[in-house]
Amino acid sequence: MKHEGNGLSDERLDALLKAAPDVEPSASLMRAVAEIPLRHPRTAAWWPFGLRRWVAVAAAALAAGVVLGVAVPDFESDDDAGLDALSTVAMGGDFSEDVAP
């Protein structure tokens, strides 16, 4: 693809790339790459998180549940049962009459 102001065409670029020498990676680079798994072993490949992270996530979820449980007001009042009040909030209407036997 030739761009304006650029005198280099696709064919010319292909010719320059073909003429460029192949560069092989050095032996020290290959050795360093091969040693990465030895320097950083994975304890459990099927579970990427350690036990500490799992405990931290569980504790954060528990704390969020406690905070939300305390902060959210009760929907149940004296004149409505729990399902009726929640169905009214969720569905925008009272659907307990539709499912009543």
C-alpha positions as CSV (number, residue, x, y, z in Angstrom):
1,M,0.0,0.0,0.0
2,K,1.6,3.2,-1.1
3,H,1.0,6.2,1.1
4,E,1.2,9.8,-0.1
5,G,4.6,11.3,0.4
6,N,6.1,7.8,0.9
7,G,8.1,6.5,-2.1
8,L,8.2,3.0,-0.7
9,S,5.8,0.6,-2.5
10,D,4.7,-2.8,-1.2
11,E,6.9,-4.6,-3.8
12,R,10.0,-2.6,-2.8
13,L,9.3,-3.3,0.9
14,D,8.9,-7.0,0.2
15,A,12.2,-7.0,-1.7
16,L,14.0,-5.2,1.1
17,L,12.6,-7.6,3.7
18,K,13.7,-10.6,1.6
19,A,17.2,-9.2,1.3
20,A,17.6,-8.6,5.0
21,P,19.7,-11.2,6.8
22,D,18.0,-13.7,9.2
23,V,18.9,-13.0,12.8
24,E,19.0,-16.0,15.1
25,P,18.5,-15.5,18.8
26,S,21.6,-15.9,21.0
27,A,22.2,-19.0,23.0
28,S,22.0,-17.0,26.3
29,L,18.6,-15.6,25.3
30,M,17.3,-19.1,24.4
31,R,18.7,-20.5,27.8
32,A,17.1,-17.6,29.7
33,V,13.7,-18.3,28.1
34,A,14.0,-22.0,28.8
35,E,14.8,-21.3,32.5
36,I,11.6,-19.2,33.1
37,P,9.5,-22.2,34.2
38,L,12.3,-23.4,36.5
39,R,12.6,-20.0,38.2
40,H,8.9,-19.4,38.5
41,P,7.2,-22.8,39.1
42,R,3.4,-23.0,39.2
43,T,2.0,-24.8,42.2
44,A,-1.4,-25.5,40.8
45,A,-1.9,-24.9,37.1
46,W,-5.6,-25.5,37.2
47,W,-6.2,-22.8,39.8
48,P,-4.3,-19.6,39.1
49,F,-5.0,-18.1,42.6
50,G,-3.2,-19.1,45.7
51,L,-4.9,-19.9,49.0
52,R,-4.3,-16.4,50.3
53,R,-6.1,-14.8,47.4
54,W,-9.0,-17.2,47.8
55,V,-9.4,-16.4,51.5
56,A,-9.1,-12.6,50.7
57,V,-11.8,-12.9,48.1
58,A,-14.1,-14.8,50.4
59,A,-13.5,-12.3,53.2
60,A,-14.3,-9.4,50.9
61,A,-17.5,-11.1,49.7
62,L,-18.5,-11.7,53.3
63,A,-17.8,-8.1,54.3
64,A,-19.7,-6.8,51.3
65,G,-22.6,-9.1,52.3
66,V,-22.6,-7.8,55.8
67,V,-22.4,-4.2,54.7
68,L,-25.3,-4.6,52.2
69,G,-27.3,-6.6,54.7
70,V,-27.1,-3.8,57.3
71,A,-27.5,-1.0,54.8
72,V,-30.5,-2.2,52.8
73,P,-33.8,-1.6,54.6
74,D,-36.3,-4.4,55.1
75,F,-39.1,-4.6,52.5
76,E,-41.4,-6.5,54.8
77,S,-44.1,-4.5,56.6
78,D,-47.1,-5.5,58.7
79,D,-49.6,-5.5,55.8
80,D,-47.4,-7.4,53.2
81,A,-45.8,-10.8,53.4
82,G,-42.2,-11.1,52.2
83,L,-42.9,-12.6,48.8
84,D,-45.7,-10.2,48.0
85,A,-43.5,-7.2,48.9
86,L,-40.5,-8.5,46.9
87,S,-42.7,-9.5,43.9
88,T,-44.2,-6.0,43.8
89,V,-40.7,-4.4,43.8
90,A,-39.3,-6.9,41.2
91,M,-42.2,-7.2,38.8
92,G,-43.7,-3.7,39.2
93,G,-47.0,-5.3,40.4
94,D,-48.5,-7.9,42.7
95,F,-48.2,-11.3,41.0
96,S,-49.0,-13.4,44.1
97,E,-52.7,-13.5,42.9
98,D,-51.5,-15.2,39.7
99,V,-49.6,-18.0,41.4
100,A,-52.0,-18.5,44.3
101,P,-53.7,-22.0,44.3
